[in-house]
Each structure stands twice: as C-alpha cells, then as structure tokens.
Amino acid sequence: MRVDRRLLPLLRELGDLKRIRAAGRDGSIAERLFRHGWAALARGEAADAVMQRTVAAALAAVRLGDLDRAKLVELGLTQAQAVTVLARGFDELAFAIDPVLAATLRPALAEGAPAAGPVPRFVGLLAAQPRAGVTCPGKPRLLLQPAESHAEHCLMVAIYGVLLAPGYRADATTVFVAGMAHHLHNAGMPDAGFTGEMLLGEMLDRVITDARDRALGELSPGIAATVRAALAPIGGDTTPEARAFHAADVIDRVLEIEQHGRMAAMDVVLGDYALVHAGPVKVFHDRVLAEIGLL
C-alpha cells in the first residue's frame, strides 16, 4: 500500500488549523481539538468515538474555521441547521477521503467535537511547549516563527494518520491515539530537536522514557495502557499502524516547513539539515514523501 497523492491539498489545508484563531477562544483550532480530545480520552470516552468526533470537526473546520457546531447554535441556528452547515463543509472535502472512512466520520458531525473538560497537566504543557524548528548537528538552528506547539503537531499527526490509515489498512483509532500521544515526553522535556537528540546520545532513550512515564502517570491505568499499546509499534515501521503514523508524522513535519515559505530552501532543509534524518524508518519516510509529492 502507499500514500494517495490526491490527499496532499487537503492535508495542506488541515495544517492551517494550527494557525486559525477566533476572538473569545484561547489557542488555535488545532490546540483546542487536542485539549478537548484529551479531555474526552481522560474521562474514559471510547477512543473510536473521540477519534471520529475530532476528525470530523477538523474536516468541517477546514472550510468553516471556528464556526463549529457550538458557535453556530450560539448564533441562533438549531442543532439540525448547524449540522447541515457542517455537513456542507465536510462534503466539499469528502471526495479526497476514503469513502468508507468518510461514511464513518460524517455522522459524528451531529455530535460535534468532544466537549471541554479537565485535562491531565501534560496537555497544557504540550500546548505551551514550542517545537524546535529545524536543527541538525553542527549547524545553526533554523527558527520557524511563530512556532507551532507540540499540542498542534500531535493533533495534526493524529488527524493525518486517520486519513492515511485506509491506505495502509491500519486501524484508524490506534493511529489516532498514537498521534495524540507521541510527544508526551515533551511535556517535561524542552525540544532541542535532532541536534539535542544526538548530543544526548546513549542517554536519549532513558530521558524520553522517564519523561513519558511521568506524563502517563497522570492518566488512569486503563487509559495509560491503551496509550502504551498504541505507541509500542512506532519505534519502527513494521505494522500498518506504525506506517500510517510515521507517514502522518513526516508529512506534517515537512508541510510545516513549506508553510513558512521556505520551499526555495527545501533542498537545504531536507539535504544539508537532514530534516528526515537517518534512523530505523528513514527509508520508509523517503518513500512516503516521494509518493505524496514532497520529495
């Protein structure tokens, strides 16, 4: 299986949810979907329902921005009218999505995104923790401002992963949970990027494991076990879920650079700076970027 290149325009538009904000609401749409998704997971809502509601809301927001179900009702529409509007936005994009997945997601528009609620401490920390930008051992950092947060990146990887899952015959819910959780360690570990990882050397895995365990300790044992199970395969690319996750992760990383207007320097970022650097899934990453049209 492979990535469907026809998804690329939609993935680009979804990435802008990291940058769309509205008066009276804190953070970007992506940050709030991340917060609300974790609120739902932490209070024990079924992961597949959280996935469907979050992804459906994100797809509707591509066209409608912050005119979500709650805001439309606040502005005087009935629940049915609000869902009709959301469905119009969703349907403009559905042609690019696997039809079975689209049919699964569309009914979730009626429920709206997961409701806000108490979240583990790591959620706020990830929303406040900036991504490192582009780093490479022995080279100066390329800062991307305004910097995306780890919450925004994780949300986008989760959304992308669900849309890519059919192409890899992967379980979309497992990929979603892995995307939402794959940077838990950065709640307590500032992001020093590829350079920092190389300087930590043999101590890297220990530091990441310790920081991730602290975050997982904020969840109930059952939810923590679900998260651990979703994260377990992503050290490589041998399972369908791992491949869908890594495809989503690398596409989001490269699209974030593209958004900052650095396409003229992509050969420098991908070549000299080794944005997609050597590791156990490097060959897979390169194949995904070539298939989607970013390499």
C-alpha positions in Angstrom: 0.0 0.0 0.0 1.1 3.6 -0.5 0.1 7.2 0.2 -2.5 8.7 -2.1 -1.1 11.9 -3.6 -4.6 13.3 -4.0 -4.7 13.8 -0.2 -1.9 16.4 -0.3 -4.1 19.5 -0.9 -6.4 18.5 1.9 -3.5 17.8 4.3 -2.1 21.3 3.5 -5.5 22.9 4.3 -5.8 20.9 7.5 -2.4 22.1 8.6 -3.7 25.6 8.7 -5.9 24.7 11.7 -2.7 25.3 13.7 -2.9 29.0 12.7 -6.7 29.7 12.7 -7.9 31.5 15.8 -11.0 33.4 16.9 -11.9 36.1 19.4 -13.0 34.8 22.7 -11.4 31.4 22.3 -7.9 30.5 23.5 -5.4 29.0 21.1 -5.7 27.7 17.6 -8.4 25.3 16.4 -5.7 22.5 16.4 -4.7 23.3 20.0 -8.3 23.2 21.2 -9.1 20.0 19.4 -6.1 18.5 21.1 -7.3 19.7 24.5 -10.8 18.5 24.0 -9.7 15.2 22.6 -7.6 14.5 25.7 -10.3 15.7 28.0 -12.6 13.0 26.4 -10.0 10.3 26.5 -9.0 11.1 30.1 -12.6 10.9 31.3 -13.0 7.5 29.7 -14.9 8.1 26.5 -14.4 5.4 23.9 -11.3 6.1 21.8 -13.1 5.4 18.5 -15.8 7.9 19.3 -13.2 10.5 20.3 -11.4 9.9 17.0 -14.5 10.2 14.8 -15.7 13.4 16.5 -12.3 15.0 16.5 -11.5 14.2 12.9 -15.0 15.1 11.6 -14.8 18.5 13.4 -11.3 19.2 12.0 -12.5 18.4 8.4 -15.5 20.8 8.8 -13.2 23.5 10.2 -11.1 23.4 7.0 -13.9 25.4 5.3 -15.7 26.9 8.3 -12.9 27.8 10.6 -14.2 28.4 14.1 -17.8 28.3 13.0 -18.2 25.0 14.8 -21.4 23.4 16.0 -21.4 25.1 19.3 -20.8 28.6 17.8 -23.5 28.1 15.1 -26.1 27.2 17.8 -24.9 30.2 19.9 -25.6 32.4 16.8 -29.2 31.2 16.6 -29.2 28.1 14.4 -31.0 25.0 15.5 -28.9 21.9 16.1 -30.2 20.4 12.8 -29.3 23.6 10.9 -25.9 23.7 12.4 -25.2 20.1 11.4 -26.4 20.9 7.9 -23.9 23.7 7.6 -21.1 21.5 8.9 -22.0 18.7 6.5 -21.7 21.2 3.6 -18.2 22.0 4.6 -17.4 18.3 5.2 -18.8 17.3 1.8 -16.7 19.7 -0.1 -13.7 17.7 1.0 -15.1 14.1 1.2 -14.1 13.3 -2.3 -10.4 13.2 -1.2 -11.1 10.8 1.7 -11.5 7.0 1.6 -15.3 6.6 1.1 -15.7 4.0 3.9 -13.9 6.3 6.3 -15.9 9.4 5.1 -19.1 7.4 5.8 -17.9 6.6 9.3 -16.9 10.2 10.1 -19.8 12.2 8.7 -22.4 11.1 11.3 -20.1 12.4 14.0 -20.7 15.9 12.8 -24.1 15.7 14.7 -22.2 15.3 18.0 -19.6 17.9 17.4 -16.1 17.9 18.7 -15.5 16.3 22.2 -16.6 18.6 25.0 -14.1 20.6 27.0 -13.3 19.3 30.5 -10.5 18.7 32.9 -7.3 17.5 31.3 -4.1 16.0 32.5 -1.3 18.5 33.3 0.7 17.3 30.3 -1.9 18.7 27.9 -1.3 22.3 28.9 2.4 21.8 28.9 2.4 20.4 25.4 0.3 23.4 24.3 2.9 25.7 25.8 5.9 23.8 24.5 7.2 25.1 21.2 8.6 22.8 18.5 12.4 23.1 18.0 12.3 24.4 14.4 14.9 22.8 12.1 18.1 21.6 13.8 21.0 19.5 12.6 24.2 18.5 14.5 26.9 21.0 13.8 24.6 23.6 12.1 22.8 26.7 13.5 19.1 26.3 14.2 16.5 27.5 11.7 13.8 29.0 13.8 10.2 29.0 12.5 8.2 31.8 13.9 5.5 31.7 15.1 6.5 28.3 16.3 3.9 25.5 16.4 3.3 23.8 19.7 3.6 20.2 20.4 -0.1 20.0 21.0 -0.8 21.3 17.5 1.7 18.9 15.9 0.3 15.9 17.8 -3.3 16.8 16.8 -2.3 17.2 13.2 -0.4 13.9 13.1 -3.4 12.2 14.7 -5.8 13.7 12.0 -3.4 12.9 9.1 -2.9 9.4 10.5 -6.6 8.7 10.4 -6.9 9.9 6.8 -3.9 7.9 5.7 -4.9 4.7 7.7 -7.0 3.2 4.9 -4.1 3.3 2.5 -2.1 1.1 4.9 -5.0 -1.0 6.1 -4.4 0.3 9.6 -6.7 0.7 12.5 -7.6 4.4 12.4 -8.3 4.6 16.2 -4.9 3.2 17.1 -3.2 5.6 14.8 -5.2 8.5 16.2 -4.2 7.6 19.8 -0.5 7.2 18.8 -0.6 10.6 17.1 -2.2 12.3 20.1 0.4 10.8 22.5 3.7 10.5 20.6 5.2 13.6 22.1 4.1 13.1 25.7 7.7 13.2 26.8 7.9 16.8 25.6 5.5 17.9 28.3 8.5 17.9 30.6 11.3 17.9 28.1 12.0 21.1 26.1 12.5 20.3 22.4 16.1 20.6 21.3 15.4 18.8 18.1 17.7 16.5 16.1 20.8 18.2 17.5 19.7 17.7 21.1 18.9 14.1 20.5 22.3 13.4 19.0 24.1 15.2 21.9 22.1 13.1 24.4 23.4 10.1 22.6 23.1 6.9 24.6 21.1 8.8 27.3 18.3 9.8 24.9 16.0 6.8 25.3 16.3 6.9 29.1 15.4 10.6 29.3 12.4 10.2 26.9 11.1 7.1 28.7 11.3 8.8 32.1 9.5 12.0 30.8 6.9 9.9 29.0 6.2 7.7 32.1 5.7 10.9 34.2 3.0 12.0 31.7 1.4 8.6 31.5 1.2 8.6 35.3 -1.4 11.4 35.1 -3.8 9.1 33.3 -5.9 6.3 34.8 -4.2 2.8 34.5 -6.7 1.7 31.8 -6.2 4.8 29.6 -2.4 4.7 30.1 -2.4 1.0 29.0 -4.3 2.0 25.8 -1.8 4.7 25.1 1.2 2.5 25.7 -0.3 -0.1 23.3 -0.8 2.4 20.6 2.8 3.8 21.0 4.5 0.4 21.2 4.8 -0.3 17.4 6.0 3.2 16.3 9.7 2.6 17.1 9.7 1.0 13.6 7.5 0.7 10.6 6.7 -3.0 10.6 2.9 -2.7 11.4 0.2 -1.0 9.3 -0.5 1.3 12.2 3.2 2.3 12.6 3.4 3.0 8.9 0.3 5.2 8.9 1.6 7.0 11.9 5.1 7.7 10.5 3.6 8.8 7.2 1.4 11.3 9.0 4.3 12.5 11.2 6.8 13.1 8.4 4.2 14.7 6.1 3.3 17.2 8.9 6.9 18.0 9.6 7.6 18.8 6.0 4.4 20.7 5.4 5.1 22.9 8.4 8.4 23.9 6.8 6.6 24.5 3.5 4.0 26.7 5.2 6.7 29.0 6.4 7.6 29.9 2.8 10.8 28.0 2.7 10.1 25.9 -0.4 13.1 27.6 -2.1 15.3 26.2 0.6 13.7 22.7 0.9 16.8 21.1 -0.7 18.9 22.7 2.2 16.4 21.6 4.9 16.0 18.0 3.5 19.6 17.6 2.4 22.1 19.6 4.4 20.0 19.7 7.6 18.7 16.2 7.2 15.2 17.1 8.5 14.2 13.5 7.7 17.3 12.1 9.3 18.9 8.7 9.5 17.1 6.2 11.7 15.1 2.9 11.6 12.3 4.3 9.4 14.3 6.7 7.2 13.8 4.6 4.0 10.1 4.5 4.7 10.0 8.3 5.3 11.7 9.0 2.0 9.2 6.7 0.2 6.2 8.4 1.8 7.5 11.9 0.8 8.1 10.8 -2.7 4.7 9.1 -3.0 2.9 12.2 -1.7 4.9 14.6 -3.9 7.1 16.3 -1.3 10.4 14.9 -2.4 
